């Protein structure tokens, strides 16, 4: 599910008066995987939720991209997170590909 939806375009317009193309950051989270990972690494909250961007790439194109949870969870140095990270990577990849 999506826990957060940050409208970067609107925020930068309101705070700085800056004009940028449409840009959103979606905070995606699977509660079951988040719970499992937090049981393994209690400081993992700094990496949650998994961010996905949806942005206007120009010329009528929309880009959807997601963080690689394997790469980000690897930074914890906790090998116990590897299997959870792989499953989250697979699910995020499938979701992005479907868009």
N, C-alpha and C positions, 0 to 999 in steps of 0.2 A: 504494500500500500504506500501511498504518498503521505508522509507526515507533515511536510512543509512545502510551500510553494512560494518562492521568492521572485517577485517581479522586479528584476534588476533594472530594467528600462525605466519603470515608474519611480523606483527608489532614487536612481541617479538624477532623474528629472526633478524630483521633489527636493532632494538634498543639495544638488550642485547646479541645477539648471542645465545639466548635460543632456544632449540628444544622442541616443544610440539606437540601433535597430532592436527589435523585439528580442529579449533575452530573459529566460526563466531558469531558475535552479530548483529542481524538484528533489526533495529529501526522501528517497525511497527506503522502505524498511520492511523486512519480514520479521514480525515479532518472535517467531520461533527460532529463527537463526540468530537474531540479536540476543535473545536470552541465552542460547547455547554458547555463543561466543563470549558473552559477558561472564559466564560461569568459568570459562577457561582463562580469560584475561580481564580483570576488573577495571582496567583503565582504557578499555577499548572504546568507551563512549566518545573519546575525542575523534574517532574515525566514523562514528555513526551519526546520521544515517548515511547510506551510500548515495552520493550526489549524482544526479543526472541533469544534463543541460539540454534545453531546447532553445535554439536560437535561429534568428533570421540570418541566413548565410548569404543573402543577396541574390539577385536575379531569380526571384521566386523559389529559392531553395531553402529548406529548413534542415538544420543539422540537429541530430540527437546523438549525444555522447554520454558515456558513463565512466565513472572511476573504475579502475581495475582493483577489485577487492583483494586479490592475491598479492599484488604489489604493495598495497597500503597495509594490509595485515602482516605482511612479512617484516615490515619495519618494527613491529613490536618485539621481534626476536623470539617469539613464542611459537615453536613448531606445532603445538597442539591446535593452532588455529587453521592449519593448512587445509584440512578436509572441509571445514565450514566455508573457508574462503573460496575453494574450488567450486562448491555448490552454488554459492552466491554469484560467482563469476558467470557460471553457466546460465543461471536464471536471468541475470542482467543482460547477458549477450542475447539470449532469446527474445527478451522484451524489446531491446533496441532494434534487433533485426525485423521484428514484426511491424515496427513503425515504418 
